[in-house]
Amino acid sequence: MVSQKVTIKNPTGLHLRPAGILCQEAMNFKSLITFHYRGNTANAKSVLSVLGACIKSGDEIELVCEGEDEEEALDFLIKLIDEGLDK
């Protein structure tokens, strides 16, 4: 298991479009990918779970990856979040 804290840089937080991008990219990995925010855990592969976390711009989450491609998944998703989740 690997984890790292990251600050959400998207100006609108994790609303539908960036949440969809995060989930779509997370689903490309075999690892279990979750994040912790304010004492709650959300499944990064579920748009409803991500939206339910109500994450705003500037909020810090702890991304957690567990599985055979955990290092690759964590590195990729941290970079994606740092770039603002804009495609």
N, C-alpha and C positions, 0 to 999 in steps of 0.2 A: 504494500500500500504506500502510495506517495501522495503528498498534499502540499498545497501552496496557497497563500493568501493573495488575492488580486483585487484591485479596485476597478469597478465598472466605469468605463470612460465614455460610453455611448451617452450623448446628451439627454436622451429620453429614458435612460435606464433599460431594463429588460422588458420592454413592451412586446407586442406580438411579433413584429418583424425580426428584431435582434434575438428574441427568444427562439424563434423558429430556426434562425441560422445556427444558433448554439446547439440546439437539439439535433438538427440535421447533421452537423459535423460530429457531434458526440456519438451518433448512431453508427458512424463509420468505424468505431473502435469496439473490440470485443470486451474490454474492461467494463466493470461497473463504474459509472461516473456519477458522483453526487456532489452537492455543495452544501455547506453549512452557512446559515445566515440567521442571526438573532436567536440562536438556540434551536432552530428548525433545520431539518434536512430535506433537500429537494433532489429529485431524480433529474439529472441534466439531459436525459434522453426523452423526457416527457414535457411537451409544451405547457400542458395544464399545470404541472408541478412547478415549472419555472415561473410561469405567470402568477401562480398562487403565492409565490414568495414575495411579491411586490417590491422588487429591487429597483431602486432609483439610481440616477447618475451620482457617482461619488461614494456609493456604498461599497463596503469591503466584504467579499465572500471568501470562504475557504473551499477551494476546489479539491476534491478527493477522487483519486483513481485507483482501482484495485483490480488487477488481472494481468494477463500475459503481455499486454501492450501498454501497461500503465504509464511508463516513463514517456513514451511517444505521445500518448493521449494527453497527458498533463502539459507537456511542452507545447503541443499544437494548440490546445484550447487556451492556455495562458496567452500565447501570442495572438490568437484570434480576439480575445477579450481586450488585450492591450491596444490592438489596432481599431477598436471601436465597434466590432461586429457589423461593419458596413461592407456589403458586397454589391 
